[in-house]
Amino acid sequence: MTLFSAAYYAELARTMNCPRCDRPAGRDEVDNGVGILVGPYGCPCGWSENPDYDTSGGPRHDDAGYRLDQWGGATPPQTIESEIR
C-alpha cells in the first residue's frame, strides 16, 4: 500500500543539474507531519529554479531588507551592535 501518489514520490526523487554550470543543484525539503514541502532547486553559482530567487546577477534583497538566497531562504539584515545593548 502506498500512502501517496506515484507523482508525489517521483517529485521527491527528482534531481537536476544546474543549467548554467552543470553542477548538481540542491533544494531544501521538510516533512511537516502532513506532507513534505520542497523549495526551489538552487546552485552555489547563484542560479535558482524560481526566477524570484535567482542570484546569479548578484545579491538580491526583498522589500524588508532580507537577503534572498537561491534556495528560497531569506536572511534578516544585520542588527546594529548598539541596538543589542
C-alpha positions in Angstrom: 0.0 0.0 0.0 1.4 3.4 -0.9 0.4 6.4 1.1 0.8 9.0 -1.7 0.6 9.0 -5.5 3.4 7.9 -7.8 3.7 11.6 -9.0 4.4 12.7 -5.4 7.2 10.1 -5.0 8.6 11.0 -8.4 8.8 14.7 -7.4 10.7 13.8 -4.3 13.2 11.6 -6.2 13.8 14.2 -8.9 17.3 15.5 -9.3 18.8 18.0 -11.7 22.0 19.7 -12.7 22.3 23.5 -12.9 21.7 24.7 -16.5 24.4 27.4 -16.0 27.3 25.4 -14.7 26.2 21.8 -14.9 26.9 21.1 -11.2 24.3 19.2 -9.2 21.6 21.5 -7.9 20.0 21.0 -4.5 16.9 22.0 -2.7 15.6 22.2 0.9 12.9 19.7 1.9 10.9 19.5 5.2 8.5 16.9 6.4 5.9 18.8 8.5 4.0 15.6 9.6 1.2 16.1 7.0 3.4 16.2 3.8 6.7 17.2 2.5 7.4 20.7 1.4 10.1 21.4 -1.1 11.8 24.6 -2.1 13.2 25.6 -5.5 16.4 23.9 -6.8 19.4 26.2 -6.5 23.1 26.1 -7.2 26.1 27.7 -5.5 26.7 29.7 -8.7 23.5 31.6 -7.9 21.1 30.0 -10.3 17.6 29.2 -9.0 14.7 27.2 -10.4 12.5 30.1 -9.2 13.4 33.4 -11.0 12.4 35.4 -7.9 15.4 33.8 -6.0 17.9 33.8 -8.9 21.1 35.5 -7.5 23.4 34.8 -10.4 23.4 38.5 -11.1 24.5 39.3 -7.6 22.8 39.5 -4.1 19.0 40.2 -4.0 17.0 41.7 -1.2 13.3 41.8 -0.5 11.3 44.9 0.5 12.1 44.4 4.2 15.9 44.2 3.5 16.2 40.4 3.9 18.9 38.9 1.7 17.4 36.2 -0.6 19.3 33.1 -1.5 18.9 30.8 -4.5 17.2 28.1 -2.4 14.3 30.3 -1.3 15.7 31.3 2.0 15.7 34.8 3.5 18.4 36.1 5.9 17.5 39.1 8.0 19.5 42.2 7.8 22.3 42.6 10.4 21.4 44.1 13.7 23.5 47.1 14.7 25.5 46.2 17.7 24.4 49.3 19.6 20.8 48.1 19.3 21.6 44.9 21.2 22.9 46.7 24.3 
